[in-house]
Amino acid sequence: MSGGKKTVRVTLVKGLRGTREDHRLTVRGLGLRRREQTVEIEDTPSTRGMINKVGYLLKCEG
């Protein structure tokens, strides 16, 4: 954690095959490209909204 900013770890646990186009773009916007990939992103209201939109594809920690 840098600078005391809150972060959240997000892991893509399901594949994107058969999902809606806007959901695939949202996952890509979170920085996730492949299954089982984990990224650490800043915890902001906009990223929380993105996580809530595609929550059925993700595992969220932190």
PyMOL Python script that loads the backbone (N, CA, C, O; Angstrom):
from pymol import cmd

cmd.read_pdbstr("""\
ATOM      1  N   MET A   1       0.841  -1.173   0.000  1.00  0.00           N
ATOM      2  CA  MET A   1       0.000   0.000   0.000  1.00  0.00           C
ATOM      3  C   MET A   1       0.890   1.241   0.000  1.00  0.00           C
ATOM      4  O   MET A   1       1.782   1.387   0.835  1.00  0.00           O
ATOM      5  N   SER A   2       0.631   2.109  -0.934  1.00  0.00           N
ATOM      6  CA  SER A   2       1.477   3.281  -1.073  1.00  0.00           C
ATOM      7  C   SER A   2       0.721   4.542  -0.680  1.00  0.00           C
ATOM      8  O   SER A   2      -0.409   4.761  -1.118  1.00  0.00           O
ATOM      9  N   GLY A   3       1.347   5.364   0.144  1.00  0.00           N
ATOM     10  CA  GLY A   3       0.769   6.647   0.483  1.00  0.00           C
ATOM     11  C   GLY A   3      -0.441   6.594   1.385  1.00  0.00           C
ATOM     12  O   GLY A   3      -1.141   7.597   1.524  1.00  0.00           O
ATOM     13  N   GLY A   4      -0.712   5.454   2.004  1.00  0.00           N
ATOM     14  CA  GLY A   4      -1.851   5.347   2.905  1.00  0.00           C
ATOM     15  C   GLY A   4      -3.196   5.249   2.210  1.00  0.00           C
ATOM     16  O   GLY A   4      -4.233   5.322   2.871  1.00  0.00           O
ATOM     17  N   LYS A   5      -3.207   5.084   0.893  1.00  0.00           N
ATOM     18  CA  LYS A   5      -4.472   4.955   0.176  1.00  0.00           C
ATOM     19  C   LYS A   5      -5.008   3.542   0.339  1.00  0.00           C
ATOM     20  O   LYS A   5      -4.249   2.573   0.367  1.00  0.00           O
ATOM     21  N   LYS A   6      -6.318   3.441   0.445  1.00  0.00           N
ATOM     22  CA  LYS A   6      -6.935   2.128   0.573  1.00  0.00           C
ATOM     23  C   LYS A   6      -6.941   1.437  -0.779  1.00  0.00           C
ATOM     24  O   LYS A   6      -7.217   2.047  -1.812  1.00  0.00           O
ATOM     25  N   THR A   7      -6.630   0.150  -0.743  1.00  0.00           N
ATOM     26  CA  THR A   7      -6.648  -0.640  -1.970  1.00  0.00           C
ATOM     27  C   THR A   7      -7.494  -1.891  -1.740  1.00  0.00           C
ATOM     28  O   THR A   7      -7.778  -2.274  -0.605  1.00  0.00           O
ATOM     29  N   VAL A   8      -7.879  -2.506  -2.833  1.00  0.00           N
ATOM     30  CA  VAL A   8      -8.650  -3.734  -2.783  1.00  0.00           C
ATOM     31  C   VAL A   8      -8.045  -4.698  -3.799  1.00  0.00           C
ATOM     32  O   VAL A   8      -7.674  -4.296  -4.902  1.00  0.00           O
ATOM     33  N   ARG A   9      -7.949  -5.969  -3.420  1.00  0.00           N
ATOM     34  CA  ARG A   9      -7.426  -7.004  -4.317  1.00  0.00           C
ATOM     35  C   ARG A   9      -8.616  -7.689  -4.989  1.00  0.00           C
ATOM     36  O   ARG A   9      -9.549  -8.137  -4.322  1.00  0.00           O
ATOM     37  N   VAL A  10      -8.568  -7.760  -6.313  1.00  0.00           N
ATOM     38  CA  VAL A  10      -9.653  -8.336  -7.098  1.00  0.00           C
ATOM     39  C   VAL A  10      -9.080  -9.462  -7.950  1.00  0.00           C
ATOM     40  O   VAL A  10      -8.063  -9.289  -8.622  1.00  0.00           O
ATOM     41  N   THR A  11      -9.742 -10.615  -7.913  1.00  0.00           N
ATOM     42  CA  THR A  11      -9.320 -11.777  -8.698  1.00  0.00           C
ATOM     43  C   THR A  11     -10.465 -12.197  -9.610  1.00  0.00           C
ATOM     44  O   THR A  11     -11.610 -12.298  -9.171  1.00  0.00           O
ATOM     45  N   LEU A  12     -10.155 -12.439 -10.869  1.00  0.00           N
ATOM     46  CA  LEU A  12     -11.137 -12.939 -11.825  1.00  0.00           C
ATOM     47  C   LEU A  12     -11.242 -14.450 -11.634  1.00  0.00           C
ATOM     48  O   LEU A  12     -10.282 -15.170 -11.907  1.00  0.00           O
ATOM     49  N   VAL A  13     -12.381 -14.939 -11.173  1.00  0.00           N
ATOM     50  CA  VAL A  13     -12.518 -16.362 -10.862  1.00  0.00           C
ATOM     51  C   VAL A  13     -13.325 -17.129 -11.909  1.00  0.00           C
ATOM     52  O   VAL A  13     -13.313 -18.360 -11.914  1.00  0.00           O
ATOM     53  N   LYS A  14     -14.020 -16.424 -12.786  1.00  0.00           N
ATOM     54  CA  LYS A  14     -14.765 -17.085 -13.854  1.00  0.00           C
ATOM     55  C   LYS A  14     -14.322 -16.521 -15.187  1.00  0.00           C
ATOM     56  O   LYS A  14     -13.895 -15.370 -15.279  1.00  0.00           O
ATOM     57  N   GLY A  15     -14.428 -17.336 -16.211  1.00  0.00           N
ATOM     58  CA  GLY A  15     -14.079 -16.883 -17.553  1.00  0.00           C
ATOM     59  C   GLY A  15     -15.123 -15.926 -18.100  1.00  0.00           C
ATOM     60  O   GLY A  15     -16.242 -15.858 -17.592  1.00  0.00           O
ATOM     61  N   LEU A  16     -14.756 -15.194 -19.131  1.00  0.00           N
ATOM     62  CA  LEU A  16     -15.637 -14.185 -19.700  1.00  0.00           C
ATOM     63  C   LEU A  16     -16.485 -14.704 -20.857  1.00  0.00           C
ATOM     64  O   LEU A  16     -17.311 -13.975 -21.405  1.00  0.00           O
ATOM     65  N   ARG A  17     -16.281 -15.939 -21.216  1.00  0.00           N
ATOM     66  CA  ARG A  17     -17.026 -16.515 -22.320  1.00  0.00           C
ATOM     67  C   ARG A  17     -18.516 -16.533 -21.998  1.00  0.00           C
ATOM     68  O   ARG A  17     -18.921 -17.008 -20.937  1.00  0.00           O
ATOM     69  N   GLY A  18     -19.323 -16.020 -22.909  1.00  0.00           N
ATOM     70  CA  GLY A  18     -20.770 -16.031 -22.730  1.00  0.00           C
ATOM     71  C   GLY A  18     -21.301 -14.877 -21.906  1.00  0.00           C
ATOM     72  O   GLY A  18     -22.500 -14.824 -21.629  1.00  0.00           O
ATOM     73  N   THR A  19     -20.440 -13.947 -21.504  1.00  0.00           N
ATOM     74  CA  THR A  19     -20.909 -12.798 -20.732  1.00  0.00           C
ATOM     75  C   THR A  19     -21.229 -11.638 -21.661  1.00  0.00           C
ATOM     76  O   THR A  19     -20.867 -11.654 -22.837  1.00  0.00           O
ATOM     77  N   ARG A  20     -21.908 -10.634 -21.126  1.00  0.00           N
ATOM     78  CA  ARG A  20     -22.284  -9.467 -21.914  1.00  0.00           C
ATOM     79  C   ARG A  20     -21.050  -8.639 -22.254  1.00  0.00           C
ATOM     80  O   ARG A  20     -20.065  -8.629 -21.515  1.00  0.00           O
ATOM     81  N   GLU A  21     -21.124  -7.952 -23.380  1.00  0.00           N
ATOM     82  CA  GLU A  21     -20.001  -7.135 -23.850  1.00  0.00           C
ATOM     83  C   GLU A  21     -19.629  -6.056 -22.837  1.00  0.00           C
ATOM     84  O   GLU A  21     -18.444  -5.826 -22.595  1.00  0.00           O
ATOM     85  N   ASP A  22     -20.619  -5.391 -22.242  1.00  0.00           N
ATOM     86  CA  ASP A  22     -20.297  -4.329 -21.282  1.00  0.00           C
ATOM     87  C   ASP A  22     -19.662  -4.891 -20.015  1.00  0.00           C
ATOM     88  O   ASP A  22     -18.881  -4.202 -19.358  1.00  0.00           O
ATOM     89  N   HIS A  23     -19.986  -6.129 -19.664  1.00  0.00           N
ATOM     90  CA  HIS A  23     -19.345  -6.761 -18.512  1.00  0.00           C
ATOM     91  C   HIS A  23     -17.892  -7.106 -18.831  1.00  0.00           C
ATOM     92  O   HIS A  23     -17.014  -6.958 -17.981  1.00  0.00           O
ATOM     93  N   ARG A  24     -17.641  -7.561 -20.045  1.00  0.00           N
ATOM     94  CA  ARG A  24     -16.259  -7.841 -20.449  1.00  0.00           C
ATOM     95  C   ARG A  24     -15.424  -6.565 -20.444  1.00  0.00           C
ATOM     96  O   ARG A  24     -14.266  -6.583 -20.027  1.00  0.00           O
ATOM     97  N   LEU A  25     -15.996  -5.472 -20.900  1.00  0.00           N
ATOM     98  CA  LEU A  25     -15.283  -4.202 -20.908  1.00  0.00           C
ATOM     99  C   LEU A  25     -15.039  -3.694 -19.483  1.00  0.00           C
ATOM    100  O   LEU A  25     -14.004  -3.086 -19.213  1.00  0.00           O
ATOM    101  N   THR A  26     -15.974  -3.938 -18.583  1.00  0.00           N
ATOM    102  CA  THR A  26     -15.803  -3.532 -17.190  1.00  0.00           C
ATOM    103  C   THR A  26     -14.664  -4.306 -16.540  1.00  0.00           C
ATOM    104  O   THR A  26     -13.844  -3.727 -15.827  1.00  0.00           O
ATOM    105  N   VAL A  27     -14.611  -5.616 -16.784  1.00  0.00           N
ATOM    106  CA  VAL A  27     -13.518  -6.436 -16.245  1.00  0.00           C
ATOM    107  C   VAL A  27     -12.187  -5.942 -16.794  1.00  0.00           C
ATOM    108  O   VAL A  27     -11.206  -5.855 -16.057  1.00  0.00           O
ATOM    109  N   ARG A  28     -12.147  -5.624 -18.066  1.00  0.00           N
ATOM    110  CA  ARG A  28     -10.922  -5.103 -18.683  1.00  0.00           C
ATOM    111  C   ARG A  28     -10.542  -3.753 -18.066  1.00  0.00           C
ATOM    112  O   ARG A  28      -9.361  -3.467 -17.873  1.00  0.00           O
ATOM    113  N   GLY A  29     -11.541  -2.931 -17.759  1.00  0.00           N
ATOM    114  CA  GLY A  29     -11.300  -1.642 -17.124  1.00  0.00           C
ATOM    115  C   GLY A  29     -10.719  -1.772 -15.729  1.00  0.00           C
ATOM    116  O   GLY A  29     -10.025  -0.873 -15.255  1.00  0.00           O
ATOM    117  N   LEU A  30     -11.001  -2.883 -15.073  1.00  0.00           N
ATOM    118  CA  LEU A  30     -10.420  -3.148 -13.759  1.00  0.00           C
ATOM    119  C   LEU A  30      -8.975  -3.635 -13.866  1.00  0.00           C
ATOM    120  O   LEU A  30      -8.281  -3.753 -12.856  1.00  0.00           O
ATOM    121  N   GLY A  31      -8.523  -3.919 -15.091  1.00  0.00           N
ATOM    122  CA  GLY A  31      -7.141  -4.349 -15.290  1.00  0.00           C
ATOM    123  C   GLY A  31      -6.973  -5.850 -15.330  1.00  0.00           C
ATOM    124  O   GLY A  31      -5.852  -6.353 -15.250  1.00  0.00           O
ATOM    125  N   LEU A  32      -8.065  -6.568 -15.451  1.00  0.00           N
ATOM    126  CA  LEU A  32      -8.009  -8.034 -15.480  1.00  0.00           C
ATOM    127  C   LEU A  32      -8.087  -8.522 -16.918  1.00  0.00           C
ATOM    128  O   LEU A  32      -8.932  -8.076 -17.695  1.00  0.00           O
ATOM    129  N   ARG A  33      -7.190  -9.451 -17.263  1.00  0.00           N
ATOM    130  CA  ARG A  33      -7.151  -9.973 -18.626  1.00  0.00           C
ATOM    131  C   ARG A  33      -7.488 -11.450 -18.704  1.00  0.00           C
ATOM    132  O   ARG A  33      -8.147 -11.890 -19.647  1.00  0.00           O
ATOM    133  N   ARG A  34      -7.038 -12.224 -17.715  1.00  0.00           N
ATOM    134  CA  ARG A  34      -7.263 -13.668 -17.800  1.00  0.00           C
ATOM    135  C   ARG A  34      -7.756 -14.214 -16.461  1.00  0.00           C
ATOM    136  O   ARG A  34      -7.646 -13.560 -15.424  1.00  0.00           O
ATOM    137  N   ARG A  35      -8.295 -15.414 -16.512  1.00  0.00           N
ATOM    138  CA  ARG A  35      -8.834 -16.074 -15.336  1.00  0.00           C
ATOM    139  C   ARG A  35      -7.751 -16.309 -14.296  1.00  0.00           C
ATOM    140  O   ARG A  35      -6.607 -16.600 -14.644  1.00  0.00           O
ATOM    141  N   GLU A  36      -8.104 -16.186 -13.033  1.00  0.00           N
ATOM    142  CA  GLU A  36      -7.209 -16.370 -11.890  1.00  0.00           C
ATOM    143  C   GLU A  36      -6.155 -15.268 -11.762  1.00  0.00           C
ATOM    144  O   GLU A  36      -5.233 -15.392 -10.955  1.00  0.00           O
ATOM    145  N   GLN A  37      -6.276 -14.200 -12.540  1.00  0.00           N
ATOM    146  CA  GLN A  37      -5.368 -13.067 -12.400  1.00  0.00           C
ATOM    147  C   GLN A  37      -5.849 -12.179 -11.261  1.00  0.00           C
ATOM    148  O   GLN A  37      -7.052 -11.969 -11.104  1.00  0.00           O
ATOM    149  N   THR A  38      -4.925 -11.657 -10.467  1.00  0.00           N
ATOM    150  CA  THR A  38      -5.247 -10.778  -9.353  1.00  0.00           C
ATOM    151  C   THR A  38      -4.594  -9.425  -9.569  1.00  0.00           C
ATOM    152  O   THR A  38      -3.428  -9.340  -9.956  1.00  0.00           O
ATOM    153  N   VAL A  39      -5.355  -8.367  -9.317  1.00  0.00           N
ATOM    154  CA  VAL A  39      -4.815  -7.015  -9.378  1.00  0.00           C
ATOM    155  C   VAL A  39      -5.175  -6.291  -8.094  1.00  0.00           C
ATOM    156  O   VAL A  39      -6.162  -6.622  -7.438  1.00  0.00           O
ATOM    157  N   GLU A  40      -4.373  -5.309  -7.743  1.00  0.00           N
ATOM    158  CA  GLU A  40      -4.639  -4.483  -6.586  1.00  0.00           C
ATOM    159  C   GLU A  40      -4.953  -3.087  -7.101  1.00  0.00           C
ATOM    160  O   GLU A  40      -4.115  -2.446  -7.736  1.00  0.00           O
ATOM    161  N   ILE A  41      -6.176  -2.616  -6.821  1.00  0.00           N
ATOM    162  CA  ILE A  41      -6.613  -1.321  -7.334  1.00  0.00           C
ATOM    163  C   ILE A  41      -7.040  -0.423  -6.181  1.00  0.00           C
ATOM    164  O   ILE A  41      -7.358  -0.898  -5.091  1.00  0.00           O
ATOM    165  N   GLU A  42      -7.042   0.867  -6.435  1.00  0.00           N
ATOM    166  CA  GLU A  42      -7.439   1.835  -5.427  1.00  0.00           C
ATOM    167  C   GLU A  42      -8.933   1.706  -5.147  1.00  0.00           C
ATOM    168  O   GLU A  42      -9.734   1.531  -6.065  1.00  0.00           O
ATOM    169  N   ASP A  43      -9.295   1.794  -3.879  1.00  0.00           N
ATOM    170  CA  ASP A  43     -10.688   1.639  -3.457  1.00  0.00           C
ATOM    171  C   ASP A  43     -11.397   2.986  -3.541  1.00  0.00           C
ATOM    172  O   ASP A  43     -11.329   3.792  -2.613  1.00  0.00           O
ATOM    173  N   THR A  44     -12.075   3.222  -4.658  1.00  0.00           N
ATOM    174  CA  THR A  44     -12.834   4.449  -4.865  1.00  0.00           C
ATOM    175  C   THR A  44     -14.281   4.083  -5.166  1.00  0.00           C
ATOM    176  O   THR A  44     -14.565   2.928  -5.484  1.00  0.00           O
ATOM    177  N   PRO A  45     -15.200   5.039  -5.074  1.00  0.00           N
ATOM    178  CA  PRO A  45     -16.594   4.733  -5.407  1.00  0.00           C
ATOM    179  C   PRO A  45     -16.768   4.222  -6.838  1.00  0.00           C
ATOM    180  O   PRO A  45     -17.616   3.363  -7.081  1.00  0.00           O
ATOM    181  N   SER A  46     -15.985   4.730  -7.783  1.00  0.00           N
ATOM    182  CA  SER A  46     -16.134   4.274  -9.162  1.00  0.00           C
ATOM    183  C   SER A  46     -15.671   2.829  -9.331  1.00  0.00           C
ATOM    184  O   SER A  46     -16.309   2.052 -10.041  1.00  0.00           O
ATOM    185  N   THR A  47     -14.562   2.464  -8.681  1.00  0.00           N
ATOM    186  CA  THR A  47     -14.115   1.075  -8.789  1.00  0.00           C
ATOM    187  C   THR A  47     -15.054   0.152  -8.026  1.00  0.00           C
ATOM    188  O   THR A  47     -15.261  -0.985  -8.449  1.00  0.00           O
ATOM    189  N   ARG A  48     -15.623   0.600  -6.927  1.00  0.00           N
ATOM    190  CA  ARG A  48     -16.619  -0.205  -6.208  1.00  0.00           C
ATOM    191  C   ARG A  48     -17.832  -0.475  -7.088  1.00  0.00           C
ATOM    192  O   ARG A  48     -18.376  -1.579  -7.077  1.00  0.00           O
ATOM    193  N   GLY A  49     -18.254   0.521  -7.844  1.00  0.00           N
ATOM    194  CA  GLY A  49     -19.376   0.327  -8.764  1.00  0.00           C
ATOM    195  C   GLY A  49     -19.059  -0.687  -9.837  1.00  0.00           C
ATOM    196  O   GLY A  49     -19.910  -1.500 -10.199  1.00  0.00           O
ATOM    197  N   MET A  50     -17.837  -0.646 -10.351  1.00  0.00           N
ATOM    198  CA  MET A  50     -17.420  -1.620 -11.357  1.00  0.00           C
ATOM    199  C   MET A  50     -17.389  -3.020 -10.772  1.00  0.00           C
ATOM    200  O   MET A  50     -17.813  -3.978 -11.417  1.00  0.00           O
ATOM    201  N   ILE A  51     -16.883  -3.140  -9.540  1.00  0.00           N
ATOM    202  CA  ILE A  51     -16.824  -4.443  -8.874  1.00  0.00           C
ATOM    203  C   ILE A  51     -18.227  -4.981  -8.633  1.00  0.00           C
ATOM    204  O   ILE A  51     -18.471  -6.173  -8.820  1.00  0.00           O
ATOM    205  N   ASN A  52     -19.157  -4.117  -8.220  1.00  0.00           N
ATOM    206  CA  ASN A  52     -20.537  -4.551  -7.985  1.00  0.00           C
ATOM    207  C   ASN A  52     -21.208  -5.002  -9.275  1.00  0.00           C
ATOM    208  O   ASN A  52     -22.015  -5.932  -9.259  1.00  0.00           O
ATOM    209  N   LYS A  53     -20.886  -4.360 -10.388  1.00  0.00           N
ATOM    210  CA  LYS A  53     -21.501  -4.696 -11.667  1.00  0.00           C
ATOM    211  C   LYS A  53     -21.138  -6.108 -12.116  1.00  0.00           C
ATOM    212  O   LYS A  53     -21.984  -6.831 -12.644  1.00  0.00           O
ATOM    213  N   VAL A  54     -19.893  -6.497 -11.909  1.00  0.00           N
ATOM    214  CA  VAL A  54     -19.428  -7.802 -12.379  1.00  0.00           C
ATOM    215  C   VAL A  54     -19.013  -8.691 -11.204  1.00  0.00           C
ATOM    216  O   VAL A  54     -18.134  -9.540 -11.348  1.00  0.00           O
ATOM    217  N   GLY A  55     -19.631  -8.501 -10.070  1.00  0.00           N
ATOM    218  CA  GLY A  55     -19.277  -9.238  -8.869  1.00  0.00           C
ATOM    219  C   GLY A  55     -19.406 -10.739  -8.987  1.00  0.00           C
ATOM    220  O   GLY A  55     -18.732 -11.479  -8.270  1.00  0.00           O
ATOM    221  N   TYR A  56     -20.268 -11.203  -9.887  1.00  0.00           N
ATOM    222  CA  TYR A  56     -20.452 -12.641 -10.056  1.00  0.00           C
ATOM    223  C   TYR A  56     -19.255 -13.294 -10.746  1.00  0.00           C
ATOM    224  O   TYR A  56     -19.160 -14.521 -10.792  1.00  0.00           O
ATOM    225  N   LEU A  57     -18.345 -12.483 -11.282  1.00  0.00           N
ATOM    226  CA  LEU A  57     -17.150 -13.012 -11.939  1.00  0.00           C
ATOM    227  C   LEU A  57     -15.899 -12.886 -11.072  1.00  0.00           C
ATOM    228  O   LEU A  57     -14.853 -13.445 -11.405  1.00  0.00           O
ATOM    229  N   LEU A  58     -16.003 -12.156  -9.962  1.00  0.00           N
ATOM    230  CA  LEU A  58     -14.830 -11.764  -9.187  1.00  0.00           C
ATOM    231  C   LEU A  58     -14.822 -12.309  -7.779  1.00  0.00           C
ATOM    232  O   LEU A  58     -15.852 -12.711  -7.237  1.00  0.00           O
ATOM    233  N   LYS A  59     -13.619 -12.315  -7.190  1.00  0.00           N
ATOM    234  CA  LYS A  59     -13.434 -12.494  -5.752  1.00  0.00           C
ATOM    235  C   LYS A  59     -12.711 -11.245  -5.279  1.00  0.00           C
ATOM    236  O   LYS A  59     -11.700 -10.842  -5.855  1.00  0.00           O
ATOM    237  N   CYS A  60     -13.245 -10.633  -4.216  1.00  0.00           N
ATOM    238  CA  CYS A  60     -12.735  -9.366  -3.763  1.00  0.00           C
ATOM    239  C   CYS A  60     -12.204  -9.523  -2.328  1.00  0.00           C
ATOM    240  O   CYS A  60     -12.869 -10.111  -1.476  1.00  0.00           O
ATOM    241  N   GLU A  61     -11.008  -8.994  -2.072  1.00  0.00           N
ATOM    242  CA  GLU A  61     -10.407  -9.048  -0.745  1.00  0.00           C
ATOM    243  C   GLU A  61      -9.934  -7.653  -0.350  1.00  0.00           C
ATOM    244  O   GLU A  61      -9.429  -6.899  -1.182  1.00  0.00           O
ATOM    245  N   GLY A  62     -10.099  -7.327   0.904  1.00  0.00           N
ATOM    246  CA  GLY A  62      -9.494  -6.112   1.414  1.00  0.00           C
ATOM    247  C   GLY A  62     -10.427  -5.011   1.667  1.00  0.00           C
ATOM    248  O   GLY A  62     -10.011  -3.937   2.102  1.00  0.00           O
TER     249      GLY A  62
END
""", "prot")
cmd.dss("prot")
cmd.show_as("cartoon", "prot")
cmd.util.cbc("prot")
cmd.orient("prot")
